[in-house]
């Protein structure tokens, strides 16, 4: 039986949830200028709009599924940079931007718990599960 994936969250100005920090690291990975502070303020909104415009997406500053899809960067063992930092901040590992053994163990364990093939590669399905997991937990608590 296939796992049901949580939908991509819609993230916009004023948000302070866990996905904002990941968003900010992904924007940095795409060359945008933004401070990683976990707050979707004016600077993050400007970076989102600039990214959307560069990718020929509606540049409304709202991070919806199509923008998340364009933002994701495949991350695998040996990778370095801000996309790796975005992955690392999801786990209780050091955030150093280097995809080493501790990050790989955390990713594989998460993938296994989320019924995603535990290959250690953070692709679309793993990013979606990581970014959406807080939202999914909130929905489960409300039910």
C-alpha positions in Angstrom: 0.0 0.0 0.0 1.5 3.4 -1.0 1.9 6.1 1.6 -0.4 9.1 1.4 1.6 12.2 1.0 0.7 15.4 2.8 0.0 18.2 0.4 2.6 21.0 -0.1 1.8 23.7 2.4 0.8 27.2 1.2 3.3 29.6 2.8 2.9 33.3 2.6 3.9 36.6 4.3 3.5 36.5 8.0 4.1 32.8 8.4 6.5 31.6 11.1 6.1 27.9 10.8 8.8 25.3 10.3 8.6 25.4 6.5 9.7 29.0 6.4 13.3 28.3 7.4 13.5 25.5 4.9 12.1 27.9 2.3 14.7 30.4 3.1 17.5 27.9 2.7 16.1 26.8 -0.6 15.9 30.4 -1.8 19.5 30.8 -0.9 20.4 27.7 -2.8 18.8 29.3 -5.9 20.9 32.5 -5.5 18.3 34.7 -3.8 19.3 37.0 -1.0 17.4 36.3 2.2 18.2 36.1 5.9 17.4 32.7 7.4 15.3 33.7 10.5 12.2 31.5 10.2 10.0 34.6 9.5 8.3 35.1 6.2 8.7 38.9 6.1 9.2 41.5 3.4 12.7 40.3 2.5 11.5 36.7 2.1 8.5 37.8 0.1 10.8 39.8 -2.3 13.1 36.8 -2.7 10.1 34.5 -3.4 8.7 37.0 -6.0 12.2 37.3 -7.7 12.5 33.5 -7.8 9.0 33.1 -9.2 9.6 35.7 -11.8 12.9 34.1 -12.8 11.1 30.7 -13.2 8.2 32.2 -15.2 5.8 31.4 -12.3 3.0 33.7 -11.1 5.1 36.2 -9.0 2.6 36.8 -6.2 5.0 36.0 -3.3 2.8 33.0 -2.2 4.7 29.7 -2.0 2.1 27.2 -3.3 2.8 23.7 -4.7 4.1 24.9 -8.1 6.6 27.2 -6.4 7.7 24.4 -3.9 8.2 22.1 -6.9 10.4 24.6 -8.6 12.4 25.3 -5.4 13.3 21.7 -4.5 16.9 20.7 -5.1 17.9 17.1 -5.1 20.3 16.5 -2.2 22.4 13.4 -1.8 25.4 12.1 0.3 28.5 14.2 -0.5 26.5 17.4 -1.4 27.2 20.7 0.1 25.4 24.1 0.4 22.3 25.7 1.4 19.9 23.0 0.2 21.8 20.6 2.5 21.3 23.1 5.3 17.6 23.1 4.6 17.6 19.3 5.0 19.7 19.3 8.1 17.6 21.9 10.0 14.8 19.3 9.8 16.7 16.9 12.0 18.6 17.0 15.3 21.9 17.0 13.4 24.5 19.8 13.0 23.6 22.3 10.3 27.0 22.7 8.5 25.9 22.4 4.9 27.8 19.1 4.3 25.7 16.0 3.6 27.7 13.5 5.7 27.0 10.2 7.5 24.9 11.7 10.3 22.6 13.5 7.8 22.3 10.4 5.7 21.3 8.3 8.7 18.7 10.9 9.7 17.3 11.1 6.1 17.2 7.3 5.7 15.4 6.9 9.1 12.9 9.6 8.1 12.3 8.1 4.7 11.7 4.7 6.2 9.2 6.2 8.8 7.4 8.1 6.0 7.2 5.0 3.7 9.5 6.5 1.1 12.3 4.4 -0.4 15.1 4.8 2.1 17.9 5.6 -0.4 19.3 8.7 1.4 18.5 10.9 -1.6 16.3 13.9 -0.8 14.3 14.3 -3.9 10.7 15.4 -4.5 8.9 12.9 -2.3 11.3 13.4 0.7 11.2 17.2 0.4 7.4 17.1 0.3 7.2 14.9 3.3 9.7 17.0 5.3 8.2 20.3 4.5 4.6 19.1 5.0 5.1 17.1 8.1 4.3 19.8 10.6 1.1 20.6 8.7 0.2 16.9 8.7 0.8 16.7 12.4 -1.5 19.7 13.0 -4.2 18.2 10.8 -4.0 14.9 12.7 -4.4 16.7 16.0 -7.4 18.7 14.8 -9.2 15.5 13.6 
